[in-house]
Amino acid sequence: MTGTEPSVLPTRPVVGLHHIALAALEPARAEHYYTATVGCQPWAAAAELGLPGCAATLSSPNAGLVLLQADTAAPAVRRPVNEAGIAHLCLQTPDIAGVVGRMQALGAQLHSEPIDLGTGFLYCYARDPEFNVVEVECVAPVWADPRPWIAHANIVTPDLPRLANFYSSFLAAAAVRSPRLRNDPRLDAIADLPAVQVRAAWLDADNVQIELMQYLQPATGSDTGRRTAGAPGFAHLAFEVSGLTAACDHLLACGGQLDSAPVTGAWQAWGADPDGNRLLLLDLQSPARESLRIAAMADPRITHRFAAARAALMASA
């Protein structure tokens, strides 16, 4: 823990990462892609969210993927992975060959074949037909089920200490930081960038992680087209919270922004992190919204089950 992080982590009103929103020029094609390649399932209950421009609601075992209609006047852009903003989602699976093969069959382009970075995992970045990046990580086959799950949502920032401090407070989770990673052609191949130098931090959001990255070479700047309204690409992160007013106060206290204070009876609030990435807070405590909760997903604890099973496998080796 660095001096920029809180020495005492607060109790958080954040339950977990509810969904990642992706704005697509062709939502029907994107829906087919994500159901056929990684096994996302229709999530009918999430239609109740009433999100502007919502075209489809899908769910992985532990988090949602909401597809929005992008502004069709804005073309799909192959943004470099060092550009600031919500940059990718990460899937973990013991069957990387199957996942990547299905992605390529439906038009995905890979930055590289899966690469071993010496962590025990294989990694590759795959771009869907509208150039959105999905990181696929091959994990140990600790069980027979090959279905992927969402491991993290990635945010690229020009100021890693500031954003790590915010999410550490917001999630009441200590940031696990990497050293400066550099001089590794494998990183260059995965990122599809030259001479990569990058620092990262990971924070536990309970059902998934939030991964933060700052590229030092090529440097991440503060300007980005990712946050332009209606732009194709990852649009927002939604967090389930317990108590909307408390969560809004918490967001502000941590250094975030709030569009407006919630009115009586509201169960949604829009805001942003210190970089301006859009955040949606969802209070789902009402019994009428029980089917929308993270706890109602197929396997909300899959990341924890995997970690425990992998630790047991390593201990018995």
C-alpha positions as CSV (number, residue, x, y, z in Angstrom):
1,M,0.0,0.0,0.0
2,T,1.3,3.4,-0.9
3,G,1.0,6.7,0.8
4,T,-1.7,7.8,-1.6
5,E,-4.1,5.0,-0.4
6,P,-6.3,5.3,2.7
7,S,-4.7,3.8,5.8
8,V,-8.1,2.7,7.1
9,L,-10.5,1.4,4.4
10,P,-14.1,2.4,5.1
11,T,-17.2,0.1,5.2
12,R,-18.6,0.3,1.7
13,P,-22.2,0.4,0.5
14,V,-21.0,-1.2,-2.8
15,V,-22.2,-4.8,-3.3
16,G,-20.3,-5.5,-6.5
17,L,-20.0,-4.8,-10.2
18,H,-23.5,-5.3,-11.6
19,H,-22.8,-4.9,-15.3
20,I,-20.6,-3.5,-17.9
21,A,-22.3,-1.5,-20.7
22,L,-21.1,-1.7,-24.3
23,A,-22.4,0.6,-27.0
24,A,-22.6,-1.2,-30.3
25,L,-23.4,0.1,-33.8
26,E,-25.1,-3.3,-34.5
27,P,-26.4,-4.5,-31.2
28,A,-28.1,-7.6,-32.7
29,R,-24.8,-8.7,-34.2
30,A,-23.0,-8.0,-30.8
31,E,-25.7,-10.0,-29.0
32,H,-25.1,-13.0,-31.3
33,Y,-21.3,-12.6,-30.9
34,Y,-21.3,-12.6,-27.1
35,T,-23.8,-15.4,-26.7
36,A,-22.2,-17.6,-29.3
37,T,-18.5,-17.1,-28.4
38,V,-18.5,-16.8,-24.6
39,G,-21.9,-18.2,-23.6
40,C,-23.6,-15.1,-22.3
41,Q,-27.2,-15.7,-21.6
42,P,-30.3,-13.5,-22.1
43,W,-31.0,-11.6,-18.9
44,A,-34.7,-10.6,-19.2
45,A,-35.0,-9.2,-15.7
46,A,-32.4,-6.5,-16.6
47,A,-34.8,-4.9,-19.0
48,E,-36.4,-3.3,-15.9
49,L,-33.3,-1.1,-15.6
50,G,-34.8,1.0,-18.4
51,L,-31.4,2.2,-19.6
52,P,-31.5,4.8,-22.4
53,G,-30.7,3.1,-25.7
54,C,-30.7,-0.4,-24.2
55,A,-30.8,-2.9,-27.0
56,A,-30.1,-6.2,-25.1
57,T,-29.3,-7.4,-21.7
58,L,-27.0,-10.4,-21.2
59,S,-25.4,-12.1,-18.2
60,S,-22.3,-14.1,-17.7
61,P,-22.3,-16.4,-14.6
62,N,-21.2,-13.5,-12.3
63,A,-21.9,-10.2,-13.9
64,G,-24.0,-8.6,-16.7
65,L,-23.2,-7.3,-20.1
66,V,-25.7,-4.6,-21.3
67,L,-25.7,-3.7,-25.0
68,L,-26.6,-0.1,-25.9
69,Q,-27.3,1.4,-29.3
70,A,-24.3,3.5,-30.3
71,D,-24.6,6.7,-32.3
72,T,-24.7,5.3,-35.8
73,A,-23.1,8.5,-37.1
74,A,-20.0,7.7,-35.1
75,P,-17.9,5.0,-36.8
76,A,-16.3,2.1,-34.9
77,V,-12.7,3.1,-34.0
78,R,-9.9,0.7,-33.4
79,R,-8.7,2.5,-30.3
80,P,-5.2,1.6,-29.0
81,V,-5.4,-0.2,-25.6
82,N,-3.4,2.6,-23.9
83,E,-6.1,5.2,-24.6
84,A,-7.8,6.4,-21.4
85,G,-11.2,5.1,-20.4
86,I,-13.0,1.8,-19.9
87,A,-10.9,-0.2,-22.2
88,H,-11.7,-3.9,-22.0
89,L,-13.4,-6.7,-20.1
90,C,-11.6,-9.8,-19.2
91,L,-12.9,-13.4,-19.4
92,Q,-11.3,-16.3,-17.7
93,T,-11.8,-19.9,-19.0
94,P,-10.0,-23.2,-18.9
95,D,-10.8,-23.5,-22.6
96,I,-9.1,-20.6,-24.3
97,A,-8.7,-22.4,-27.6
98,G,-12.5,-22.9,-27.8
99,V,-13.4,-19.4,-26.9
100,V,-10.8,-17.8,-29.2
101,G,-11.7,-20.1,-32.1
102,R,-15.4,-19.2,-31.8
103,M,-14.5,-15.5,-31.7
104,Q,-12.4,-15.7,-34.8
105,A,-15.1,-17.6,-36.6
106,L,-17.4,-14.6,-36.0
107,G,-15.0,-12.0,-37.1
108,A,-12.7,-11.3,-34.2
109,Q,-9.1,-10.3,-34.7
110,L,-6.4,-11.3,-32.3
111,H,-3.5,-9.1,-31.3
112,S,-1.5,-12.3,-30.8
113,E,-1.9,-16.0,-30.2
114,P,-2.3,-16.8,-26.4
115,I,0.9,-15.9,-24.7
116,D,2.4,-17.3,-21.4
117,L,3.7,-14.4,-19.2
118,G,5.0,-16.8,-16.6
119,T,2.0,-16.4,-14.2
120,G,0.5,-19.8,-14.9
121,F,-2.1,-18.2,-17.2
122,L,-2.2,-17.7,-21.0
123,Y,-3.3,-14.3,-22.2
124,C,-4.5,-12.7,-25.5
125,Y,-6.5,-9.7,-26.5
126,A,-9.3,-10.3,-29.0
127,R,-11.2,-7.5,-30.8
128,D,-14.8,-8.1,-31.6
129,P,-16.2,-7.0,-35.0
130,E,-16.5,-3.4,-33.8
131,F,-12.9,-3.5,-32.4
132,N,-13.8,-3.7,-28.7
133,V,-11.2,-5.6,-26.7
134,V,-11.9,-8.7,-24.7
135,E,-9.0,-10.1,-22.8
136,V,-9.1,-13.9,-22.7
137,E,-7.2,-15.6,-19.9
138,C,-6.6,-19.4,-19.9
139,V,-6.7,-20.7,-16.3
140,A,-6.0,-24.0,-14.7
141,P,-8.7,-26.6,-15.4
142,V,-9.8,-26.9,-11.8
143,W,-13.2,-28.2,-12.9
144,A,-14.8,-29.7,-15.9
145,D,-17.1,-26.8,-16.8
146,P,-15.4,-24.8,-19.6
147,R,-17.8,-21.8,-19.6
148,P,-16.0,-18.4,-19.2
149,W,-16.7,-15.9,-16.5
150,I,-16.0,-12.2,-16.2
151,A,-12.7,-11.7,-14.2
152,H,-12.4,-7.9,-14.4
153,A,-13.3,-4.7,-16.0
154,N,-10.3,-2.7,-17.2
155,I,-9.9,1.1,-16.9
156,V,-6.9,2.9,-18.4
157,T,-5.9,6.1,-16.7
158,P,-3.3,8.9,-17.1
159,D,-3.1,9.1,-13.2
160,L,-2.9,5.6,-11.7
161,P,-2.3,6.8,-8.1
162,R,-5.3,9.0,-8.2
163,L,-7.7,6.5,-9.7
164,A,-6.4,3.6,-7.5
165,N,-7.0,5.8,-4.4
166,F,-10.5,6.5,-5.6
167,Y,-11.5,2.8,-6.2
168,S,-9.7,1.7,-3.1
169,S,-11.9,4.0,-1.1
170,F,-15.1,3.3,-3.2
171,L,-14.7,-0.5,-3.0
172,A,-13.1,-0.5,0.5
173,A,-10.4,-2.7,-1.0
174,A,-6.7,-2.4,-0.9
175,A,-5.1,-2.0,-4.3
176,V,-2.6,-4.8,-5.3
177,R,-0.1,-3.0,-7.5
178,S,2.4,-4.2,-10.1
179,P,5.9,-2.8,-10.6
180,R,6.7,-1.0,-13.8
181,L,6.4,-3.7,-16.5
182,R,8.7,-3.2,-19.5
183,N,11.3,-4.6,-21.8
184,D,9.1,-7.6,-22.6
185,P,8.2,-8.4,-26.2
186,R,5.4,-10.5,-24.9
187,L,3.7,-7.5,-23.5
188,D,4.2,-5.6,-26.8
189,A,2.5,-8.5,-28.7
190,I,-0.4,-8.7,-26.3
191,A,-1.0,-5.0,-26.3
192,D,-0.2,-4.5,-30.0
193,L,2.0,-1.6,-29.1
194,P,5.7,-0.9,-29.3
195,A,8.1,-0.9,-26.3
196,V,5.3,-1.1,-23.7
197,Q,5.9,0.2,-20.2
198,V,2.9,-0.1,-17.9
199,R,1.9,-0.1,-14.3
200,A,-1.3,-1.7,-13.0
201,A,-3.5,-2.1,-9.9
202,W,-6.2,-4.6,-9.1
203,L,-9.1,-4.1,-6.7
204,D,-11.6,-6.6,-5.4
205,A,-15.2,-5.7,-6.2
206,D,-16.4,-9.0,-4.7
207,N,-17.9,-10.7,-7.8
208,V,-15.2,-9.4,-10.1
209,Q,-12.1,-7.2,-10.0
210,I,-11.5,-3.7,-11.3
211,E,-8.2,-3.5,-13.1
212,L,-6.5,-0.1,-13.5
213,M,-3.6,0.5,-15.9
214,Q,-1.4,3.4,-16.8
215,Y,0.8,3.1,-19.9
216,L,4.0,5.0,-19.5
217,Q,5.2,4.1,-23.0
218,P,3.3,4.8,-25.2
219,A,2.0,7.2,-22.6
220,T,-1.7,7.4,-21.7
221,G,-3.0,10.9,-22.2
222,S,-6.0,12.5,-20.5
223,D,-7.9,13.0,-23.7
224,T,-10.0,10.2,-25.0
225,G,-12.9,9.5,-27.4
226,R,-14.1,6.7,-25.3
227,R,-16.3,8.9,-23.1
228,T,-18.0,10.8,-25.9
229,A,-21.7,10.4,-25.6
230,G,-23.0,7.7,-27.9
231,A,-19.5,6.6,-29.0
232,P,-19.1,2.9,-29.8
233,G,-17.3,1.0,-27.1
234,F,-17.5,0.4,-23.4
235,A,-19.9,3.0,-22.0
236,H,-20.3,2.6,-18.3
237,L,-19.8,0.4,-15.2
238,A,-22.8,-0.2,-13.0
239,F,-22.4,-1.1,-9.3
240,E,-25.1,-2.7,-7.1
241,V,-25.3,-0.7,-3.8
242,S,-27.1,-1.1,-0.5
243,G,-28.9,2.2,0.0
244,L,-28.8,4.8,-2.8
245,T,-28.4,7.9,-0.7
246,A,-25.6,6.4,1.3
247,A,-23.9,5.2,-1.9
248,C,-24.2,8.6,-3.5
249,D,-22.7,10.3,-0.4
250,H,-19.9,7.6,-0.5
251,L,-19.2,8.3,-4.1
252,L,-18.7,12.0,-3.5
253,A,-16.7,11.4,-0.3
254,C,-14.3,9.2,-2.3
255,G,-13.7,11.9,-4.9
256,G,-16.2,10.9,-7.5
257,Q,-18.9,13.0,-9.2
258,L,-22.7,12.8,-9.1
259,D,-25.0,14.0,-11.8
260,S,-27.7,15.0,-9.3
261,A,-28.8,14.0,-5.8
262,P,-31.3,11.1,-5.8
263,V,-35.0,12.0,-5.2
264,T,-37.3,10.2,-2.8
265,G,-38.0,6.7,-4.1
266,A,-35.2,6.7,-6.7
267,W,-33.1,3.5,-7.0
268,Q,-30.6,4.6,-9.7
269,A,-28.1,7.4,-9.8
270,W,-25.5,8.4,-12.4
271,G,-22.1,9.7,-11.7
272,A,-18.5,9.4,-12.7
273,D,-15.1,8.5,-11.2
274,P,-12.3,11.2,-11.0
275,D,-11.3,10.5,-14.6
276,G,-14.8,11.0,-15.9
277,N,-15.7,7.4,-16.6
278,R,-19.5,6.9,-16.3
279,L,-20.7,5.0,-13.2
280,L,-24.3,3.9,-12.5
281,L,-25.4,3.1,-8.9
282,L,-28.2,0.6,-8.5
283,D,-30.1,0.1,-5.2
284,L,-31.8,-3.3,-5.6
285,Q,-32.8,-3.9,-2.0
286,S,-36.5,-3.8,-2.9
287,P,-38.0,-7.4,-3.0
288,A,-39.5,-6.5,-6.3
289,R,-35.9,-6.2,-7.8
290,E,-34.6,-9.4,-6.2
291,S,-34.1,-11.0,-9.6
292,L,-31.9,-8.1,-10.7
293,R,-29.4,-8.6,-7.9
294,I,-25.9,-10.0,-8.4
295,A,-26.8,-12.7,-5.9
296,A,-29.5,-13.9,-8.4
297,M,-27.0,-14.5,-11.2
298,A,-26.0,-18.1,-12.1
299,D,-22.7,-18.2,-10.2
300,P,-21.9,-14.9,-8.5
301,R,-19.0,-16.4,-6.5
302,I,-17.3,-18.1,-9.3
303,T,-14.1,-16.0,-9.0
304,H,-13.8,-16.9,-5.4
305,R,-14.5,-20.6,-6.1
306,F,-11.8,-20.6,-8.8
307,A,-9.2,-19.0,-6.5
308,A,-9.9,-21.5,-3.8
309,A,-9.9,-24.5,-6.2
310,R,-6.6,-23.3,-7.8
311,A,-5.0,-22.8,-4.4
312,A,-6.0,-26.3,-3.4
313,L,-4.7,-27.7,-6.6
314,M,-1.3,-26.0,-6.2
315,A,-1.1,-27.1,-2.5
316,S,-1.6,-30.8,-3.6
317,A,0.9,-30.6,-6.4
